[in-house]
Amino acid sequence: MLAKKIRELRKKKGYSQEKLAREADVSYNTVVKLESGESKHPTIQTMAGIAQALGVSLDDLAKECS
């Protein structure tokens, strides 16, 4: 599940939700909604920013969650 994967990768990097939001150039609320599973269809731009901030490729993030 995408929410779980993002949370795991964020914690592995030692990032807070706020730090991930800043690094990914997305709003804090976006990160909260993604991690809670409330946001089920994020934009490609959002996912690309999060993948880059977490140090993984967008392909890897998508593969691990499908």
C-alpha positions as CSV (number, residue, x, y, z in Angstrom):
1,M,0.0,0.0,0.0
2,L,1.3,3.4,-0.9
3,A,0.6,5.0,2.4
4,K,2.5,2.4,4.3
5,K,5.5,2.5,1.9
6,I,5.8,6.3,2.1
7,R,5.7,6.2,5.9
8,E,8.3,3.4,6.1
9,L,10.7,5.2,3.7
10,R,10.2,8.5,5.5
11,K,10.9,7.0,8.9
12,K,14.0,5.1,7.5
13,K,15.3,8.5,6.3
14,G,14.6,10.0,9.7
15,Y,12.3,12.6,8.3
16,S,9.2,14.1,10.0
17,Q,6.1,14.6,7.9
18,E,6.9,18.3,7.9
19,K,10.5,17.7,6.7
20,L,9.3,15.4,3.9
21,A,6.8,18.0,2.8
22,R,9.5,20.6,2.6
23,E,11.9,18.4,0.8
24,A,9.3,17.2,-1.7
25,D,7.9,20.7,-2.2
26,V,4.4,19.6,-1.3
27,S,2.1,20.7,1.5
28,Y,2.2,19.1,4.9
29,N,-1.5,18.2,4.5
30,T,-0.6,16.3,1.3
31,V,1.9,14.2,3.2
32,V,-0.6,13.5,6.0
33,K,-3.3,12.6,3.6
34,L,-1.0,10.3,1.6
35,E,0.2,8.5,4.7
36,S,-3.2,8.1,6.2
37,G,-4.5,6.6,2.9
38,E,-7.0,9.5,2.5
39,S,-5.4,10.6,-0.7
40,K,-5.6,7.6,-3.0
41,H,-4.8,9.2,-6.4
42,P,-1.9,11.7,-5.9
43,T,-0.6,13.6,-8.9
44,I,2.5,12.5,-10.7
45,Q,4.2,15.7,-9.7
46,T,3.4,15.0,-6.0
47,M,4.7,11.4,-6.3
48,A,7.8,12.5,-8.2
49,G,8.7,15.1,-5.5
50,I,8.1,12.5,-2.7
51,A,10.2,9.9,-4.5
52,Q,13.0,12.3,-5.0
53,A,12.9,13.5,-1.4
54,L,13.0,9.9,-0.2
55,G,15.9,8.9,-2.5
56,V,14.0,6.4,-4.6
57,S,12.9,6.4,-8.2
58,L,9.3,7.0,-9.1
59,D,9.3,3.6,-10.8
60,D,10.5,1.9,-7.6
61,L,8.0,3.7,-5.4
62,A,5.1,2.7,-7.8
63,K,6.3,-0.9,-8.2
64,E,6.6,-1.5,-4.5
65,C,3.0,-0.2,-4.1
66,S,1.2,-2.0,-6.9
